């Protein structure tokens, strides 16, 4: 099942593993799926004497094999229904490392206390696809929650091995998370976001532990951990400034991107790989990272500036660089909100397989939209592309590729008006021809929204000027209208939302902050 090279690599990863783990494989032993799971578990365990395998011959849901992880003989609450291969292989590795306290994505004490304070019991079911790039982050976060709060369990279900469960839960998008049988989350979420959702759904104890609300002081605070924020932090640290990053996750929107081929000097990489590289570069400097946080308020006028998070933590500094990036823009038309995860999707890599053999629509004719249409054309029976403008905005090379596909129709000057469905699935999309004014319904079962990004500037626009797109207005040096406040990347009015541009803008904002400090324009 696992080749010798992988087992050898696992041996290196688990070289210092001292905690004893048991993989309990449940399932009907006579079934091929169970035998494969047992073989997989034994191969994995052969990499270290710290893991042993125990087989239990018992029926399971849809007779799909289940791997449960025990630590020192006690159930951790972490289970995998279906062999955790593909992108979930890393989730299994981290479940072991984190269980032993050796993982690199463990929460800091403030977030750990929030997890421990969550009310339970709560049994979580996480539906994934092994080809989904967003799923592992959600799975790994929920497994961490399970490790820190014994009232919680998390079962990761590979939808391919449990089709009846997928049907009964009406899963049309991954990752989809149910908590005690109720929908908790659809799509990408980081650990901080999932903790907040569980707090809202189940409440928390009155005493969440030691959350230090005493303001933490730094020379500069970076709000956001994407390419712009990472570049700004590195440049500041290199200039000797005590710097903190406060962010949901390192990598930001980059982690949702697959192939990246225009980052100069790097011919080819992926979003998750780039995010890992960003974190590695950040960790090479004296930069304090507070990730898995949601910024809830900001006070930017005067000195010091103040940032507050959903954990109750307060950060102060004479300089703040806003690099909060952008989020997927929604259509904001009738039928969209109630069908997100039930026919309305934003990631073709994650959700495209659910629409194999079906007719789908793509909204947007830019690079993202045409790339999505090309991907979907390989699995869907037909793809309708709707572009609001009279011409496509995608690069010519993508348009030429699109022309070679005989199951794609492009509709220009088309305004989406309504997504039609019954709340559980989509049946059509209503689109208006902007020239004739006529509206028409197109029968589709999936709608992929690819209409660009919306700047994450909401927390700051009461104090900072923004343009009509909601972008923070900056000068050529990344300065805003408030002394000591700078902005960089996709949250700003700088044209062309590209990774390489965001990195440059982050460096520029940092150098402006250093220059202002040296000239006495901001306090030391």
C-alpha positions in Angstrom: 0.0 0.0 0.0 2.8 2.5 1.0 6.1 2.2 -0.8 9.4 1.9 1.0 10.4 5.5 0.3 7.3 6.9 2.0 7.7 4.5 5.0 11.3 5.6 5.3 10.3 9.3 5.3 7.7 8.5 8.0 10.4 6.9 10.0 12.4 10.1 9.9 9.3 12.2 10.9 8.6 9.9 13.8 12.2 9.4 14.9 11.7 11.1 18.2 8.2 9.8 18.9 7.9 8.4 22.4 4.2 8.4 23.0 2.5 5.1 22.3 -0.3 5.1 19.7 -2.7 2.4 18.6 -4.5 2.4 15.2 -7.8 0.6 15.7 -9.2 -0.5 12.3 -12.9 -1.3 12.4 -14.8 -3.0 9.7 -15.9 -6.3 8.3 -12.6 -8.2 7.9 -13.8 -10.2 4.9 -14.3 -7.0 2.8 -11.6 -5.8 0.5 -11.9 -2.2 1.7 -11.2 -3.3 5.3 -8.2 -5.4 4.2 -6.8 -2.4 2.4 -7.2 -0.2 5.4 -5.5 -2.8 7.6 -2.6 -3.0 5.1 -2.4 0.8 5.0 -2.3 1.0 8.8 0.3 -1.7 9.1 2.5 -0.1 6.5 2.2 3.3 8.3 2.9 1.7 11.7 6.0 -0.1 10.4 7.7 3.3 10.3 8.0 3.5 14.1 7.8 1.1 17.1 5.6 3.7 18.8 2.5 2.8 16.7 0.8 -0.6 16.7 -2.3 -1.8 14.9 -5.4 -3.6 16.2 -8.1 -4.9 14.0 -11.8 -5.2 15.1 -14.1 -7.3 12.9 -17.4 -5.3 13.2 -19.9 -3.7 10.9 -19.5 0.1 10.4 -21.4 2.8 8.5 -21.9 1.5 5.0 -19.3 -1.1 5.9 -16.6 1.6 5.2 -13.5 0.9 7.2 -12.7 3.3 10.1 -9.3 4.0 11.6 -9.4 5.3 15.2 -6.4 6.7 17.0 -5.7 5.8 20.6 -3.0 7.5 22.6 -1.5 5.5 25.6 -4.6 3.3 25.4 -7.1 6.2 25.5 -9.3 7.2 22.6 -8.3 10.5 21.2 -11.7 10.9 19.4 -9.9 11.2 16.0 -11.3 8.9 13.4 -10.9 8.5 9.6 -13.7 6.8 7.7 -11.9 5.6 4.5 -8.1 5.4 4.0 -6.6 8.9 4.7 -4.6 9.0 1.5 -4.2 11.9 -0.9 -4.3 15.3 0.8 -5.5 13.7 4.1 -2.3 11.7 4.5 -0.7 14.8 6.1 -3.8 15.0 8.4 -3.0 11.5 9.7 0.7 12.3 10.3 -0.2 15.5 12.2 -2.8 13.7 14.3 0.0 11.5 15.6 2.5 14.3 16.0 0.0 16.7 17.6 -1.2 13.9 19.9 2.4 13.5 21.1 2.7 17.3 21.5 5.3 17.5 18.7 3.3 19.1 15.9 4.0 22.5 14.4 0.3 23.6 14.1 -0.6 23.3 17.7 -2.4 26.3 19.1 -0.8 28.8 21.5 -2.0 28.9 25.1 -4.7 31.6 24.5 -6.4 29.6 21.8 -5.9 26.3 23.6 -7.7 27.7 26.6 -10.6 28.7 24.3 -10.8 25.2 22.9 -10.7 23.6 26.4 -13.6 25.9 27.5 -15.9 24.8 24.7 -19.1 23.1 26.0 -19.8 19.6 24.9 -20.3 16.8 24.2 -20.0 17.2 20.5 -19.5 14.6 17.8 -18.2 16.2 14.6 -18.4 14.6 11.1 -16.3 16.2 8.4 -16.9 15.3 4.8 -13.9 15.5 2.5 -12.6 14.6 -0.8 -9.1 13.2 -1.0 -8.4 15.6 -3.9 -9.6 18.7 -2.0 -6.9 21.2 -1.2 -9.0 23.1 1.4 -10.1 20.0 3.3 -6.9 19.2 5.2 -6.8 22.5 7.0 -10.3 22.0 8.3 -9.7 18.4 9.2 -6.4 19.2 11.0 -8.0 22.1 12.9 -10.9 19.9 14.1 -8.5 17.1 15.1 -6.6 19.7 17.2 -9.9 20.7 18.9 -10.6 17.0 19.6 -7.1 16.6 21.2 -7.5 19.6 23.5 -11.1 19.0 24.5 -12.1 15.4 25.4 -15.8 16.2 25.1 -15.2 16.5 21.3 -14.7 13.9 18.6 -14.0 14.3 14.9 -14.7 11.7 12.2 -13.3 12.5 8.8 -15.4 10.9 6.1 -14.1 10.3 2.6 -17.3 10.9 0.6 -16.2 8.3 -2.0 -16.4 5.4 0.5 -19.7 6.5 2.0 -22.0 7.6 -0.8 -25.2 7.0 1.2 -24.0 9.2 4.0 -23.1 11.9 1.4 -26.6 11.5 0.0 -28.4 11.6 3.4 -26.5 14.7 4.5 -27.0 16.2 1.0 -23.3 16.9 0.6 -22.5 19.0 -2.5 -19.4 20.7 -1.4 -16.3 19.9 0.7 -15.2 20.3 3.3 -18.6 20.2 5.0 -18.8 19.9 8.8 -21.7 18.7 10.9 -21.7 19.0 14.7 -24.1 16.7 16.6 -26.0 16.3 13.3 -26.3 20.0 12.5 -24.5 21.9 9.8 -21.6 23.8 11.3 -19.4 24.9 8.4 -19.1 24.7 4.6 -15.8 25.4 2.8 -12.5 26.6 4.0 -12.1 27.6 7.7 -9.1 28.0 9.9 -8.8 26.9 13.5 -9.8 30.2 14.9 -12.9 30.4 12.7 -14.0 26.9 13.7 -13.5 27.6 17.4 -15.6 30.7 17.0 -18.4 28.8 15.2 -18.3 26.1 18.0 -18.5 28.8 20.7 -21.6 30.2 19.0 -23.2 26.8 18.5 -22.4 25.2 21.9 -21.3 28.0 24.2 -18.3 28.0 26.5 -17.6 27.9 30.2 -17.6 31.2 32.1 -13.9 30.8 32.7 -12.0 30.2 29.4 -8.7 30.1 31.2 -6.0 32.6 31.3 -6.6 35.1 28.5 -4.2 37.9 29.0 -6.0 41.1 28.1 -3.1 43.3 29.1 -2.0 45.2 25.9 1.0 43.5 24.2 3.4 46.2 22.9 5.4 46.1 19.7 7.2 48.5 17.4 4.8 47.5 14.6 1.8 45.3 14.1 0.9 43.6 10.8 -2.8 42.9 10.4 -2.9 40.0 8.0 -0.6 37.1 7.1 -0.7 36.8 3.3 2.1 37.7 0.9 1.9 41.5 1.7 1.8 40.9 5.4 4.6 38.4 5.3 6.8 40.7 3.2 6.1 43.7 5.5 7.0 41.7 8.6 10.2 40.4 7.2 11.4 43.8 6.1 10.5 45.3 9.5 12.3 42.6 11.4 15.4 43.0 9.2 15.4 46.7 10.3 15.4 45.6 13.9 11.8 46.5 14.7 9.9 44.3 17.2 7.1 43.0 14.9 3.9 41.0 15.4 1.6 39.5 12.8 -2.0 39.2 13.9 -3.9 37.1 11.3 -6.4 34.3 10.6 -3.7 32.2 8.9 -0.3 32.6 7.3 -0.7 32.6 3.6 -4.2 34.1 3.5 -6.0 33.8 0.2 -3.0 32.2 -1.4 -3.8 29.0 0.3 -6.9 28.7 -1.8 -4.9 29.0 -5.0 -3.6 26.0 -6.8 -1.1 26.4 -9.6 1.1 29.6 -9.4 3.2 30.1 -12.5 3.8 33.9 -12.5 5.8 34.4 -9.3 9.0 35.6 -10.8 12.0 33.3 -10.4 9.7 30.5 -9.3 8.5 28.7 -12.5 5.9 26.7 -10.7 4.5 26.3 -7.2 1.1 26.0 -5.5 -0.7 28.1 -3.0 -0.3 25.8 0.0 3.4 25.3 -0.8 3.9 29.1 -1.0 2.1 29.6 2.3 4.4 27.1 3.9 7.4 28.9 2.4 6.1 32.2 3.7 5.8 30.8 7.2 9.3 29.3 7.0 10.7 32.7 6.0 8.8 34.5 8.8 10.1 32.0 11.4 13.7 32.8 10.3 13.3 36.2 11.9 12.3 37.6 15.3 8.7 38.0 14.4 5.9 37.1 16.8 3.0 35.3 15.1 -0.5 35.4 16.5 -2.4 33.4 14.0 -5.9 31.8 14.2 -7.2 35.2 15.3 -10.0 37.3 14.0 -9.5 41.1 14.4 -12.7 42.5 15.9 -11.8 46.1 16.4 -9.1 48.6 15.6 -8.3 52.1 17.0 -5.9 53.8 14.6 -5.9 57.5 15.4 -3.3 58.8 17.8 -0.5 56.8 19.4 -0.3 54.0 20.1 -2.5 52.2 17.6 -4.6 49.4 19.1 -5.8 46.1 17.6 -8.2 43.7 19.5 -9.0 40.1 18.6 -11.9 37.7 19.2 -9.8 36.1 22.0 -9.9 39.4 23.9 -6.2 40.0 23.3 -5.1 43.6 22.8 -2.0 44.6 20.7 -0.5 48.1 20.7 2.2 49.7 18.5 3.0 53.1 17.1 2.8 51.6 13.6 0.2 49.4 12.0 0.4 47.9 8.5 -3.0 46.7 7.2 -2.6 43.7 4.9 -5.9 41.9 5.4 -6.3 41.0 1.7 -9.6 40.2 0.1 -12.2 37.5 0.0 -14.3 35.9 -2.7 -16.9 38.3 -4.0 -20.4 37.0 -3.9 -23.2 37.7 -6.4 -25.7 39.0 -3.7 -28.7 37.8 -5.7 -31.7 35.9 -4.6 -31.1 32.2 -4.0 -27.3 32.5 -3.5 -26.9 32.6 0.2 -29.3 29.7 0.9 -27.5 27.4 -1.7 -23.9 28.0 -0.7 -22.6 24.4 -0.3 -25.8 23.1 -1.9 -25.2 24.0 -5.5 -23.4 27.3 -5.2 -19.6 27.0 -4.9 -16.4 29.0 -5.2 -13.7 26.3 -5.6 -13.7 24.1 -8.6 -10.8 22.0 -7.3 -12.7 21.1 -4.2 -16.3 20.9 -5.4 -16.1 20.2 -9.1 -16.1 16.3 -8.6 -19.6 16.6 -7.1 -20.9 17.8 -10.5 -19.5 15.1 -12.7 -22.0 14.3 -15.4 -24.1 17.4 -14.6 -24.6 20.8 -16.2 -23.1 23.7 -14.4 -22.6 27.5 -14.7 -19.6 29.6 -14.2 -20.2 33.3 -13.4 -17.2 35.5 -14.5 -15.1 35.8 -17.6 -11.7 36.7 -16.0 -8.8 34.3 -15.5 -10.4 32.6 -12.5 -13.7 32.1 -14.3 -12.2 30.7 -17.5 -9.8 28.5 -15.6 -12.8 27.2 -13.7 -14.7 26.5 -16.9 -11.8 24.7 -18.5 -11.5 22.5 -15.3 -15.2 21.8 -15.2 -15.5 21.0 -18.9 -13.5 17.8 -18.2 -16.1 16.4 -15.8 -19.4 18.2 -16.4 -21.7 17.4 -19.4 -22.0 21.1 -20.2 -20.6 24.4 -18.9 -22.3 27.8 -19.4 -20.0 30.8 -18.8 -21.8 34.1 -18.0 -19.8 37.3 -18.3 -21.4 40.7 -17.3 -19.2 42.7 -19.8 -19.3 42.4 -23.6 -15.9 40.8 -23.8 -14.0 38.2 -21.8 -11.3 39.5 -19.5 -9.2 36.3 -19.3 -5.7 36.0 -20.8 -5.7 35.2 -24.4 -4.0 31.8 -23.8 -7.0 30.8 -21.6 -9.5 32.0 -24.2 -7.8 30.0 -26.9 -8.0 26.9 -24.8 -11.6 27.5 -24.0 -12.4 27.7 -27.8 -11.2 24.1 -28.2 -13.9 22.8 -25.8 -17.1 21.7 -27.4 -19.2 21.5 -24.2 -18.8 25.1 -23.1 -21.0 28.0 -24.1 -20.0 31.6 -23.4 -22.7 34.2 -22.8 -21.5 37.9 -22.9 -23.4 40.9 -21.6 -25.1 38.5 -19.2 -26.3 39.6 -15.7 -27.1 36.8 -13.2 -30.4 37.6 -11.5 -31.4 34.7 -9.4 -30.3 31.2 -8.4 -33.3 28.9 -8.4 -33.5 25.8 -6.2 -35.4 24.3 -3.2 -32.8 25.1 -0.5 -31.2 21.7 -0.9 -30.1 21.8 -4.5 -29.9 24.2 -7.4 -32.1 23.6 -10.5 -31.5 26.7 -12.6 -30.0 30.1 -12.9 -31.9 33.1 -14.2 -29.8 35.5 -16.3 -30.7 38.7 -18.0 -29.4 39.7 -21.5 -28.2 43.2 -20.9 -28.8 44.2 -24.6 -32.2 42.9 -25.1 -33.4 43.1 -21.5 -34.8 39.6 -21.7 -34.4 37.1 -18.9 -33.9 33.4 -19.4 -33.5 30.4 -17.1 -30.7 28.0 -17.7 -31.1 24.5 -16.2 -28.0 23.9 -14.1 -27.2 21.9 -11.0 -24.2 23.9 -9.9 -23.1 27.5 -10.0 -19.5 28.4 -9.6 -19.0 32.1 -8.7 -15.7 33.6 -10.0 -16.2 37.3 -10.0 -13.2 38.5 -8.3 -12.4 39.7 -4.8 -13.8 42.0 -2.1 -11.3 43.9 0.0 -11.3 43.0 3.7 -11.4 46.6 4.8 -14.6 46.7 6.8 -13.0 47.1 10.2 -11.0 50.1 9.1 -13.2 52.1 6.8 -14.7 54.2 9.6 -11.3 55.7 10.2 -9.6 55.4 6.8 -10.8 56.7 3.4 -11.7 53.9 1.0 -12.7 54.2 -2.7 -16.0 53.1 -4.2 -14.7 49.5 -4.3 -14.0 49.5 -0.6 -10.2 49.6 -1.1 -8.1 51.5 1.4 -6.6 54.5 -0.3 -2.8 54.8 -0.1 -0.1 57.0 -1.5 2.8 55.7 -3.7 4.7 54.7 -0.5 1.9 52.7 1.1 1.0 55.4 3.6 -2.7 56.1 4.5 -4.2 59.4 5.6 -3.4 58.6 9.3 0.2 59.0 10.4 1.6 55.6 11.5 -0.9 53.6 9.5 0.1 51.9 6.3 -1.7 49.5 4.0 -0.5 47.0 1.4 -1.8 44.3 -0.9 -5.3 43.4 -2.1 -7.0 45.5 0.6 -5.7 48.7 -1.0 -6.4 50.6 -4.2 -3.2 49.5 -5.8 -4.1 48.1 -9.2 -3.6 44.5 -10.3 -4.2 42.0 -7.5 -1.2 39.8 -7.9 1.0 37.9 -5.4 4.2 39.5 -6.7 2.7 43.0 -6.4 1.4 42.3 -2.9 4.8 41.3 -1.8 6.4 44.4 -3.2 3.7 46.6 -1.7 4.2 45.0 1.7 8.0 45.7 1.5 7.3 49.3 0.5 4.9 49.9 3.4 7.4 48.4 5.8 10.2 50.7 4.5 7.9 53.7 4.8 7.2 52.7 8.4 10.9 52.5 9.1 11.6 55.8 7.4 8.8 57.6 9.4 10.3 56.2 12.6 13.8 57.3 11.8 12.6 60.8 10.9 10.6 61.1 14.2 7.2 61.1 12.5 6.1 58.2 14.6 7.1 57.4 18.2 9.9 55.0 18.9 
